[in-house]
Amino acid sequence: MADELPVCVVSELTPGAVMGAGHYAVGNASGRLFAVSRRCRHLGADLAGGSIDKQGCLVCP
């Protein structure tokens, strides 16, 4: 089993929220929780500062 990384209380990760957790950006896209690499592969931006669009996609800041 992989190591676990505490992020926050689930109730704090409301729909549309994105935050950083170590090397990951975690978020809630309309009730679907996700975790991705924190750095954008295109420009290296911090995805923890991103947003979630109306289609539920993580948008680079």
Secondary structure as GFF3:
##gff-version 3
##sequence-region A 1 61
A	DSSP	three_ten_helix	10	12	.	.	.	ID=ss1
A	DSSP	beta_strand	18	21	.	.	.	ID=ss2
A	DSSP	beta_strand	24	29	.	.	.	ID=ss3
A	DSSP	beta_strand	32	37	.	.	.	ID=ss4
A	DSSP	three_ten_helix	47	49	.	.	.	ID=ss5
A	DSSP	beta_strand	51	52	.	.	.	ID=ss6
A	DSSP	beta_strand	58	59	.	.	.	ID=ss7
###
